[in-house]
Amino acid sequence: MLALQLKELESDGVIEKTIYPVMPPRTDYKLTAFGKTLIPVIKSMEEWGNYYNQRKIAKDNMTTSN
């Protein structure tokens, strides 16, 4: 599943893959210039996730303290 997603991201030009001919095998991935345009979106998703987690923790604390 992960390999398929990485292939799709590579074919869409979001990431670049580098394979090193060493043992054990090593593969690196990095964002392309196009992929870096997603950074603001990813940061916004992170902020929302942090907000969601804090909200959930506060709600859970209210439930357990009653």
PDB file with one MODEL, atoms N, CA, C and O in Angstrom:
MODEL        1
ATOM      1  N   MET A   1       0.821  -1.186   0.000  1.00  0.00           N
ATOM      2  CA  MET A   1       0.000   0.000   0.000  1.00  0.00           C
ATOM      3  C   MET A   1       0.877   1.267   0.000  1.00  0.00           C
ATOM      4  O   MET A   1       0.667   2.163  -0.817  1.00  0.00           O
ATOM      5  N   LEU A   2       1.846   1.337   0.906  1.00  0.00           N
ATOM      6  CA  LEU A   2       2.735   2.497   0.948  1.00  0.00           C
ATOM      7  C   LEU A   2       3.507   2.623  -0.366  1.00  0.00           C
ATOM      8  O   LEU A   2       3.644   3.722  -0.904  1.00  0.00           O
ATOM      9  N   ALA A   3       4.009   1.500  -0.881  1.00  0.00           N
ATOM     10  CA  ALA A   3       4.783   1.536  -2.127  1.00  0.00           C
ATOM     11  C   ALA A   3       3.937   2.078  -3.271  1.00  0.00           C
ATOM     12  O   ALA A   3       4.437   2.834  -4.104  1.00  0.00           O
ATOM     13  N   LEU A   4       2.669   1.703  -3.323  1.00  0.00           N
ATOM     14  CA  LEU A   4       1.771   2.185  -4.368  1.00  0.00           C
ATOM     15  C   LEU A   4       1.554   3.694  -4.240  1.00  0.00           C
ATOM     16  O   LEU A   4       1.578   4.416  -5.236  1.00  0.00           O
ATOM     17  N   GLN A   5       1.343   4.163  -3.008  1.00  0.00           N
ATOM     18  CA  GLN A   5       1.146   5.600  -2.793  1.00  0.00           C
ATOM     19  C   GLN A   5       2.396   6.395  -3.165  1.00  0.00           C
ATOM     20  O   GLN A   5       2.301   7.466  -3.765  1.00  0.00           O
ATOM     21  N   LEU A   6       3.566   5.867  -2.807  1.00  0.00           N
ATOM     22  CA  LEU A   6       4.816   6.544  -3.170  1.00  0.00           C
ATOM     23  C   LEU A   6       4.982   6.597  -4.686  1.00  0.00           C
ATOM     24  O   LEU A   6       5.412   7.618  -5.223  1.00  0.00           O
ATOM     25  N   LYS A   7       4.646   5.508  -5.383  1.00  0.00           N
ATOM     26  CA  LYS A   7       4.727   5.501  -6.848  1.00  0.00           C
ATOM     27  C   LYS A   7       3.803   6.538  -7.455  1.00  0.00           C
ATOM     28  O   LYS A   7       4.173   7.223  -8.409  1.00  0.00           O
ATOM     29  N   GLU A   8       2.598   6.658  -6.906  1.00  0.00           N
ATOM     30  CA  GLU A   8       1.645   7.646  -7.413  1.00  0.00           C
ATOM     31  C   GLU A   8       2.153   9.065  -7.176  1.00  0.00           C
ATOM     32  O   GLU A   8       2.052   9.915  -8.060  1.00  0.00           O
ATOM     33  N   LEU A   9       2.696   9.325  -5.992  1.00  0.00           N
ATOM     34  CA  LEU A   9       3.244  10.645  -5.703  1.00  0.00           C
ATOM     35  C   LEU A   9       4.420  10.965  -6.621  1.00  0.00           C
ATOM     36  O   LEU A   9       4.591  12.104  -7.055  1.00  0.00           O
ATOM     37  N   GLU A  10       5.218   9.959  -6.906  1.00  0.00           N
ATOM     38  CA  GLU A  10       6.356  10.155  -7.812  1.00  0.00           C
ATOM     39  C   GLU A  10       5.865  10.428  -9.235  1.00  0.00           C
ATOM     40  O   GLU A  10       6.373  11.329  -9.902  1.00  0.00           O
ATOM     41  N   SER A  11       4.891   9.663  -9.696  1.00  0.00           N
ATOM     42  CA  SER A  11       4.391   9.868 -11.064  1.00  0.00           C
ATOM     43  C   SER A  11       3.651  11.196 -11.206  1.00  0.00           C
ATOM     44  O   SER A  11       3.582  11.757 -12.299  1.00  0.00           O
ATOM     45  N   ASP A  12       3.097  11.699 -10.097  1.00  0.00           N
ATOM     46  CA  ASP A  12       2.433  13.003 -10.119  1.00  0.00           C
ATOM     47  C   ASP A  12       3.410  14.159  -9.975  1.00  0.00           C
ATOM     48  O   ASP A  12       3.015  15.321 -10.070  1.00  0.00           O
ATOM     49  N   GLY A  13       4.690  13.851  -9.747  1.00  0.00           N
ATOM     50  CA  GLY A  13       5.705  14.885  -9.642  1.00  0.00           C
ATOM     51  C   GLY A  13       5.772  15.557  -8.284  1.00  0.00           C
ATOM     52  O   GLY A  13       6.335  16.643  -8.152  1.00  0.00           O
ATOM     53  N   VAL A  14       5.188  14.906  -7.255  1.00  0.00           N
ATOM     54  CA  VAL A  14       5.189  15.473  -5.911  1.00  0.00           C
ATOM     55  C   VAL A  14       6.473  15.130  -5.168  1.00  0.00           C
ATOM     56  O   VAL A  14       6.991  15.943  -4.403  1.00  0.00           O
ATOM     57  N   ILE A  15       6.984  13.921  -5.394  1.00  0.00           N
ATOM     58  CA  ILE A  15       8.225  13.489  -4.743  1.00  0.00           C
ATOM     59  C   ILE A  15       9.217  12.984  -5.787  1.00  0.00           C
ATOM     60  O   ILE A  15       8.856  12.647  -6.914  1.00  0.00           O
ATOM     61  N   GLU A  16      10.468  12.945  -5.370  1.00  0.00           N
ATOM     62  CA  GLU A  16      11.557  12.410  -6.195  1.00  0.00           C
ATOM     63  C   GLU A  16      12.176  11.248  -5.432  1.00  0.00           C
ATOM     64  O   GLU A  16      12.410  11.335  -4.226  1.00  0.00           O
ATOM     65  N   LYS A  17      12.435  10.170  -6.142  1.00  0.00           N
ATOM     66  CA  LYS A  17      12.965   8.947  -5.532  1.00  0.00           C
ATOM     67  C   LYS A  17      14.417   8.748  -5.971  1.00  0.00           C
ATOM     68  O   LYS A  17      14.745   8.880  -7.149  1.00  0.00           O
ATOM     69  N   THR A  18      15.281   8.427  -4.999  1.00  0.00           N
ATOM     70  CA  THR A  18      16.679   8.097  -5.293  1.00  0.00           C
ATOM     71  C   THR A  18      16.974   6.737  -4.685  1.00  0.00           C
ATOM     72  O   THR A  18      16.792   6.526  -3.486  1.00  0.00           O
ATOM     73  N   ILE A  19      17.435   5.807  -5.533  1.00  0.00           N
ATOM     74  CA  ILE A  19      17.786   4.456  -5.079  1.00  0.00           C
ATOM     75  C   ILE A  19      19.309   4.351  -5.071  1.00  0.00           C
ATOM     76  O   ILE A  19      19.971   4.682  -6.055  1.00  0.00           O
ATOM     77  N   TYR A  20      19.850   3.886  -3.950  1.00  0.00           N
ATOM     78  CA  TYR A  20      21.299   3.726  -3.808  1.00  0.00           C
ATOM     79  C   TYR A  20      21.655   2.247  -3.935  1.00  0.00           C
ATOM     80  O   TYR A  20      21.023   1.404  -3.297  1.00  0.00           O
ATOM     81  N   PRO A  21      22.659   1.921  -4.752  1.00  0.00           N
ATOM     82  CA  PRO A  21      23.052   0.516  -4.950  1.00  0.00           C
ATOM     83  C   PRO A  21      23.955   0.019  -3.813  1.00  0.00           C
ATOM     84  O   PRO A  21      25.139  -0.248  -4.016  1.00  0.00           O
ATOM     85  N   VAL A  22      23.381  -0.098  -2.633  1.00  0.00           N
ATOM     86  CA  VAL A  22      24.133  -0.557  -1.466  1.00  0.00           C
ATOM     87  C   VAL A  22      23.372  -1.688  -0.799  1.00  0.00           C
ATOM     88  O   VAL A  22      22.197  -1.919  -1.086  1.00  0.00           O
ATOM     89  N   MET A  23      24.057  -2.390   0.096  1.00  0.00           N
ATOM     90  CA  MET A  23      23.408  -3.434   0.879  1.00  0.00           C
ATOM     91  C   MET A  23      23.531  -3.063   2.337  1.00  0.00           C
ATOM     92  O   MET A  23      24.649  -2.799   2.779  1.00  0.00           O
ATOM     93  N   PRO A  24      22.499  -3.023   3.093  1.00  0.00           N
ATOM     94  CA  PRO A  24      21.118  -3.267   2.673  1.00  0.00           C
ATOM     95  C   PRO A  24      20.626  -2.149   1.756  1.00  0.00           C
ATOM     96  O   PRO A  24      21.163  -1.041   1.779  1.00  0.00           O
ATOM     97  N   PRO A  25      19.601  -2.442   0.945  1.00  0.00           N
ATOM     98  CA  PRO A  25      19.094  -1.437  -0.001  1.00  0.00           C
ATOM     99  C   PRO A  25      18.658  -0.152   0.710  1.00  0.00           C
ATOM    100  O   PRO A  25      18.144  -0.181   1.828  1.00  0.00           O
ATOM    101  N   ARG A  26      18.877   0.967   0.032  1.00  0.00           N
ATOM    102  CA  ARG A  26      18.498   2.272   0.595  1.00  0.00           C
ATOM    103  C   ARG A  26      17.794   3.082  -0.486  1.00  0.00           C
ATOM    104  O   ARG A  26      18.265   3.181  -1.619  1.00  0.00           O
ATOM    105  N   THR A  27      16.667   3.654  -0.115  1.00  0.00           N
ATOM    106  CA  THR A  27      15.905   4.517  -1.009  1.00  0.00           C
ATOM    107  C   THR A  27      15.548   5.780  -0.255  1.00  0.00           C
ATOM    108  O   THR A  27      15.062   5.718   0.874  1.00  0.00           O
ATOM    109  N   ASP A  28      15.786   6.922  -0.871  1.00  0.00           N
ATOM    110  CA  ASP A  28      15.424   8.209  -0.279  1.00  0.00           C
ATOM    111  C   ASP A  28      14.331   8.862  -1.121  1.00  0.00           C
ATOM    112  O   ASP A  28      14.271   8.688  -2.338  1.00  0.00           O
ATOM    113  N   TYR A  29      13.484   9.607  -0.449  1.00  0.00           N
ATOM    114  CA  TYR A  29      12.439  10.375  -1.121  1.00  0.00           C
ATOM    115  C   TYR A  29      12.551  11.821  -0.661  1.00  0.00           C
ATOM    116  O   TYR A  29      12.878  12.088   0.495  1.00  0.00           O
ATOM    117  N   LYS A  30      12.278  12.754  -1.572  1.00  0.00           N
ATOM    118  CA  LYS A  30      12.243  14.159  -1.187  1.00  0.00           C
ATOM    119  C   LYS A  30      11.175  14.863  -2.018  1.00  0.00           C
ATOM    120  O   LYS A  30      10.822  14.432  -3.116  1.00  0.00           O
ATOM    121  N   LEU A  31      10.677  15.958  -1.457  1.00  0.00           N
ATOM    122  CA  LEU A  31       9.695  16.740  -2.179  1.00  0.00           C
ATOM    123  C   LEU A  31      10.346  17.427  -3.370  1.00  0.00           C
ATOM    124  O   LEU A  31      11.475  17.908  -3.283  1.00  0.00           O
ATOM    125  N   THR A  32       9.625  17.466  -4.475  1.00  0.00           N
ATOM    126  CA  THR A  32      10.059  18.248  -5.622  1.00  0.00           C
ATOM    127  C   THR A  32       9.650  19.698  -5.383  1.00  0.00           C
ATOM    128  O   THR A  32       8.999  19.999  -4.382  1.00  0.00           O
ATOM    129  N   ALA A  33      10.023  20.596  -6.288  1.00  0.00           N
ATOM    130  CA  ALA A  33       9.588  21.989  -6.178  1.00  0.00           C
ATOM    131  C   ALA A  33       8.060  22.051  -6.192  1.00  0.00           C
ATOM    132  O   ALA A  33       7.460  22.817  -5.438  1.00  0.00           O
ATOM    133  N   PHE A  34       7.438  21.249  -7.044  1.00  0.00           N
ATOM    134  CA  PHE A  34       5.981  21.188  -7.091  1.00  0.00           C
ATOM    135  C   PHE A  34       5.427  20.651  -5.779  1.00  0.00           C
ATOM    136  O   PHE A  34       4.431  21.167  -5.272  1.00  0.00           O
ATOM    137  N   GLY A  35       6.059  19.621  -5.225  1.00  0.00           N
ATOM    138  CA  GLY A  35       5.620  19.046  -3.961  1.00  0.00           C
ATOM    139  C   GLY A  35       5.706  20.041  -2.820  1.00  0.00           C
ATOM    140  O   GLY A  35       4.880  20.016  -1.908  1.00  0.00           O
ATOM    141  N   LYS A  36       6.699  20.915  -2.863  1.00  0.00           N
ATOM    142  CA  LYS A  36       6.864  21.914  -1.805  1.00  0.00           C
ATOM    143  C   LYS A  36       5.723  22.918  -1.789  1.00  0.00           C
ATOM    144  O   LYS A  36       5.510  23.592  -0.781  1.00  0.00           O
ATOM    145  N   THR A  37       4.985  23.030  -2.891  1.00  0.00           N
ATOM    146  CA  THR A  37       3.828  23.924  -2.892  1.00  0.00           C
ATOM    147  C   THR A  37       2.729  23.402  -1.975  1.00  0.00           C
ATOM    148  O   THR A  37       1.798  24.141  -1.655  1.00  0.00           O
ATOM    149  N   LEU A  38       2.816  22.146  -1.546  1.00  0.00           N
ATOM    150  CA  LEU A  38       1.849  21.566  -0.620  1.00  0.00           C
ATOM    151  C   LEU A  38       2.158  21.879   0.840  1.00  0.00           C
ATOM    152  O   LEU A  38       1.324  21.617   1.707  1.00  0.00           O
ATOM    153  N   ILE A  39       3.315  22.424   1.131  1.00  0.00           N
ATOM    154  CA  ILE A  39       3.715  22.673   2.523  1.00  0.00           C
ATOM    155  C   ILE A  39       2.701  23.532   3.278  1.00  0.00           C
ATOM    156  O   ILE A  39       2.377  23.193   4.416  1.00  0.00           O
ATOM    157  N   PRO A  40       2.181  24.624   2.713  1.00  0.00           N
ATOM    158  CA  PRO A  40       1.177  25.389   3.467  1.00  0.00           C
ATOM    159  C   PRO A  40      -0.084  24.572   3.780  1.00  0.00           C
ATOM    160  O   PRO A  40      -0.675  24.726   4.849  1.00  0.00           O
ATOM    161  N   VAL A  41      -0.481  23.726   2.869  1.00  0.00           N
ATOM    162  CA  VAL A  41      -1.650  22.872   3.094  1.00  0.00           C
ATOM    163  C   VAL A  41      -1.366  21.884   4.221  1.00  0.00           C
ATOM    164  O   VAL A  41      -2.207  21.682   5.097  1.00  0.00           O
ATOM    165  N   ILE A  42      -0.199  21.275   4.202  1.00  0.00           N
ATOM    166  CA  ILE A  42       0.183  20.306   5.233  1.00  0.00           C
ATOM    167  C   ILE A  42       0.277  20.988   6.598  1.00  0.00           C
ATOM    168  O   ILE A  42      -0.148  20.425   7.607  1.00  0.00           O
ATOM    169  N   LYS A  43       0.835  22.204   6.627  1.00  0.00           N
ATOM    170  CA  LYS A  43       0.928  22.940   7.894  1.00  0.00           C
ATOM    171  C   LYS A  43      -0.466  23.272   8.429  1.00  0.00           C
ATOM    172  O   LYS A  43      -0.702  23.186   9.634  1.00  0.00           O
ATOM    173  N   SER A  44      -1.373  23.645   7.557  1.00  0.00           N
ATOM    174  CA  SER A  44      -2.747  23.922   7.987  1.00  0.00           C
ATOM    175  C   SER A  44      -3.405  22.666   8.542  1.00  0.00           C
ATOM    176  O   SER A  44      -4.132  22.728   9.533  1.00  0.00           O
ATOM    177  N   MET A  45      -3.153  21.541   7.913  1.00  0.00           N
ATOM    178  CA  MET A  45      -3.702  20.275   8.412  1.00  0.00           C
ATOM    179  C   MET A  45      -3.121  19.935   9.777  1.00  0.00           C
ATOM    180  O   MET A  45      -3.828  19.422  10.645  1.00  0.00           O
ATOM    181  N   GLU A  46      -1.836  20.219   9.969  1.00  0.00           N
ATOM    182  CA  GLU A  46      -1.200  19.980  11.270  1.00  0.00           C
ATOM    183  C   GLU A  46      -1.831  20.862  12.348  1.00  0.00           C
ATOM    184  O   GLU A  46      -2.118  20.398  13.452  1.00  0.00           O
ATOM    185  N   GLU A  47      -2.042  22.131  12.019  1.00  0.00           N
ATOM    186  CA  GLU A  47      -2.661  23.047  12.976  1.00  0.00           C
ATOM    187  C   GLU A  47      -4.062  22.562  13.355  1.00  0.00           C
ATOM    188  O   GLU A  47      -4.434  22.573  14.529  1.00  0.00           O
ATOM    189  N   TRP A  48      -4.829  22.139  12.355  1.00  0.00           N
ATOM    190  CA  TRP A  48      -6.174  21.642  12.628  1.00  0.00           C
ATOM    191  C   TRP A  48      -6.100  20.391  13.499  1.00  0.00           C
ATOM    192  O   TRP A  48      -6.886  20.249  14.435  1.00  0.00           O
ATOM    193  N   GLY A  49      -5.175  19.488  13.211  1.00  0.00           N
ATOM    194  CA  GLY A  49      -5.008  18.269  14.002  1.00  0.00           C
ATOM    195  C   GLY A  49      -4.661  18.580  15.448  1.00  0.00           C
ATOM    196  O   GLY A  49      -5.175  17.937  16.363  1.00  0.00           O
ATOM    197  N   ASN A  50      -3.786  19.568  15.661  1.00  0.00           N
ATOM    198  CA  ASN A  50      -3.440  19.974  17.024  1.00  0.00           C
ATOM    199  C   ASN A  50      -4.658  20.548  17.739  1.00  0.00           C
ATOM    200  O   ASN A  50      -4.896  20.247  18.908  1.00  0.00           O
ATOM    201  N   TYR A  51      -5.429  21.375  17.032  1.00  0.00           N
ATOM    202  CA  TYR A  51      -6.653  21.941  17.602  1.00  0.00           C
ATOM    203  C   TYR A  51      -7.632  20.820  17.973  1.00  0.00           C
ATOM    204  O   TYR A  51      -8.207  20.817  19.061  1.00  0.00           O
ATOM    205  N   TYR A  52      -7.805  19.884  17.061  1.00  0.00           N
ATOM    206  CA  TYR A  52      -8.712  18.754  17.304  1.00  0.00           C
ATOM    207  C   TYR A  52      -8.272  17.957  18.535  1.00  0.00           C
ATOM    208  O   TYR A  52      -9.093  17.615  19.386  1.00  0.00           O
ATOM    209  N   ASN A  53      -6.986  17.666  18.621  1.00  0.00           N
ATOM    210  CA  ASN A  53      -6.471  16.889  19.762  1.00  0.00           C
ATOM    211  C   ASN A  53      -6.680  17.622  21.079  1.00  0.00           C
ATOM    212  O   ASN A  53      -7.082  17.012  22.070  1.00  0.00           O
ATOM    213  N   GLN A  54      -6.413  18.921  21.101  1.00  0.00           N
ATOM    214  CA  GLN A  54      -6.612  19.698  22.327  1.00  0.00           C
ATOM    215  C   GLN A  54      -8.087  19.719  22.713  1.00  0.00           C
ATOM    216  O   GLN A  54      -8.433  19.606  23.889  1.00  0.00           O
ATOM    217  N   ARG A  55      -8.936  19.863  21.727  1.00  0.00           N
ATOM    218  CA  ARG A  55     -10.376  19.866  21.978  1.00  0.00           C
ATOM    219  C   ARG A  55     -10.831  18.525  22.524  1.00  0.00           C
ATOM    220  O   ARG A  55     -11.638  18.469  23.453  1.00  0.00           O
ATOM    221  N   LYS A  56     -10.316  17.443  21.949  1.00  0.00           N
ATOM    222  CA  LYS A  56     -10.674  16.100  22.391  1.00  0.00           C
ATOM    223  C   LYS A  56     -10.177  15.852  23.819  1.00  0.00           C
ATOM    224  O   LYS A  56     -10.898  15.285  24.640  1.00  0.00           O
ATOM    225  N   ILE A  57      -8.950  16.275  24.110  1.00  0.00           N
ATOM    226  CA  ILE A  57      -8.392  16.104  25.458  1.00  0.00           C
ATOM    227  C   ILE A  57      -9.249  16.865  26.470  1.00  0.00           C
ATOM    228  O   ILE A  57      -9.571  16.339  27.536  1.00  0.00           O
ATOM    229  N   ALA A  58      -9.618  18.102  26.134  1.00  0.00           N
ATOM    230  CA  ALA A  58     -10.442  18.899  27.041  1.00  0.00           C
ATOM    231  C   ALA A  58     -11.799  18.230  27.258  1.00  0.00           C
ATOM    232  O   ALA A  58     -12.303  18.189  28.381  1.00  0.00           O
ATOM    233  N   LYS A  59     -12.381  17.713  26.194  1.00  0.00           N
ATOM    234  CA  LYS A  59     -13.673  17.034  26.302  1.00  0.00           C
ATOM    235  C   LYS A  59     -13.549  15.773  27.148  1.00  0.00           C
ATOM    236  O   LYS A  59     -14.398  15.509  27.999  1.00  0.00           O
ATOM    237  N   ASP A  60     -12.487  14.989  26.918  1.00  0.00           N
ATOM    238  CA  ASP A  60     -12.254  13.761  27.697  1.00  0.00           C
ATOM    239  C   ASP A  60     -12.049  14.093  29.163  1.00  0.00           C
ATOM    240  O   ASP A  60     -12.546  13.373  30.028  1.00  0.00           O
ATOM    241  N   ASN A  61     -11.325  15.173  29.467  1.00  0.00           N
ATOM    242  CA  ASN A  61     -11.085  15.586  30.858  1.00  0.00           C
ATOM    243  C   ASN A  61     -12.387  16.009  31.532  1.00  0.00           C
ATOM    244  O   ASN A  61     -12.588  15.743  32.717  1.00  0.00           O
ATOM    245  N   MET A  62     -13.249  16.650  30.801  1.00  0.00           N
ATOM    246  CA  MET A  62     -14.538  17.062  31.367  1.00  0.00           C
ATOM    247  C   MET A  62     -15.400  15.845  31.675  1.00  0.00           C
ATOM    248  O   MET A  62     -16.117  15.825  32.675  1.00  0.00           O
ATOM    249  N   THR A  63     -15.331  14.826  30.812  1.00  0.00           N
ATOM    250  CA  THR A  63     -16.118  13.613  30.988  1.00  0.00           C
ATOM    251  C   THR A  63     -15.635  12.810  32.193  1.00  0.00           C
ATOM    252  O   THR A  63     -16.441  12.289  32.964  1.00  0.00           O
ATOM    253  N   THR A  64     -14.312  12.713  32.349  1.00  0.00           N
ATOM    254  CA  THR A  64     -13.756  11.897  33.451  1.00  0.00           C
ATOM    255  C   THR A  64     -13.808  12.610  34.790  1.00  0.00           C
ATOM    256  O   THR A  64     -13.768  11.959  35.834  1.00  0.00           O
ATOM    257  N   SER A  65     -13.897  13.942  34.784  1.00  0.00           N
ATOM    258  CA  SER A  65     -13.928  14.661  36.066  1.00  0.00           C
ATOM    259  C   SER A  65     -15.332  14.775  36.649  1.00  0.00           C
ATOM    260  O   SER A  65     -15.492  15.203  37.792  1.00  0.00           O
ATOM    261  N   ASN A  66     -16.334  14.402  35.891  1.00  0.00           N
ATOM    262  CA  ASN A  66     -17.729  14.462  36.400  1.00  0.00           C
ATOM    263  C   ASN A  66     -18.128  13.219  37.108  1.00  0.00           C
ATOM    264  O   ASN A  66     -19.257  13.116  37.587  1.00  0.00           O
TER     265      ASN A  66
ENDMDL
END
